[in-house]
Amino acid sequence: MNTSAKSPLVPVLERRIRALAYLAAVTGLLVVFAIIAQWQRTSAGHTAFEAVSMFPGLEGKAEAVASIEVESRSGAFTVRRDAAGKWTIPEK
């Protein structure tokens, strides 16, 4: 009587273990893909960029500057310093 009662449990356990093995294999594969994607992302992000000053002589003359005009193809704007030393954009 005990052997017949335990007999149906074995196929159920085997199916659960097989399903868990499939799930573990798919999870492992996705982890490998994520590692490869992260590795490619970090290796592609490094460029030969060197930081340079946009206005090299401006640092020494910063207190004497009262306004800066910025022009581009799409438009232009002016940044002005008020009497308190706060920089504002009057056009906005």
C-alpha positions in Angstrom: 0.0 0.0 0.0 2.9 2.4 0.7 4.6 1.7 -2.6 1.5 2.5 -4.7 0.9 5.8 -2.7 4.5 7.0 -3.4 4.5 5.9 -7.0 2.6 8.9 -8.4 4.8 11.4 -6.5 7.9 10.4 -8.4 6.8 11.6 -11.9 5.5 14.8 -10.4 8.8 15.5 -8.7 10.7 14.6 -12.0 8.5 17.1 -13.9 9.1 19.8 -11.3 12.8 19.2 -11.3 12.9 19.3 -15.1 10.9 22.5 -15.2 13.2 24.0 -12.6 16.2 22.9 -14.6 14.8 24.6 -17.7 14.1 27.8 -15.8 17.6 27.7 -14.3 19.1 27.3 -17.8 17.1 30.1 -19.3 18.0 32.3 -16.3 21.7 31.5 -16.6 21.6 32.3 -20.4 19.9 35.6 -19.7 22.5 36.5 -17.1 25.3 35.7 -19.6 23.5 37.9 -22.2 23.3 40.7 -19.6 26.9 40.5 -18.8 27.9 40.6 -22.4 25.6 43.6 -23.0 27.1 45.4 -20.0 30.6 44.7 -21.2 29.9 46.0 -24.7 28.2 49.1 -23.3 31.2 50.0 -21.0 33.8 49.3 -23.7 31.9 51.4 -26.3 31.5 54.3 -23.9 35.1 55.2 -23.6 36.1 57.9 -26.1 39.3 59.8 -26.5 37.8 62.9 -25.0 40.0 65.6 -23.6 38.5 68.4 -21.5 39.5 71.8 -22.8 38.5 75.3 -21.6 35.9 76.8 -23.9 37.1 80.4 -23.1 40.7 80.1 -22.1 41.3 83.7 -21.0 38.0 84.1 -19.2 39.0 82.7 -15.9 41.3 85.5 -15.1 38.9 88.2 -16.3 35.7 86.7 -14.8 35.0 89.7 -12.5 35.3 92.1 -15.4 32.8 90.4 -17.6 29.3 91.9 -17.5 27.5 89.9 -20.2 28.1 86.9 -22.5 26.4 86.6 -25.9 25.8 83.0 -27.2 24.9 82.6 -30.8 24.2 79.4 -32.8 22.4 78.5 -36.0 19.1 78.0 -34.1 19.2 81.3 -32.2 21.0 83.6 -29.8 20.7 84.7 -26.2 22.6 86.9 -23.8 23.5 86.1 -20.2 24.0 89.2 -18.0 25.3 89.8 -14.5 23.2 92.2 -12.4 24.6 94.5 -9.7 24.4 91.7 -7.1 26.6 89.4 -9.2 23.8 87.1 -10.2 23.8 85.8 -13.8 20.4 86.0 -15.6 19.0 85.6 -19.1 16.9 88.7 -19.7 15.1 87.3 -22.7 13.4 84.5 -20.7 
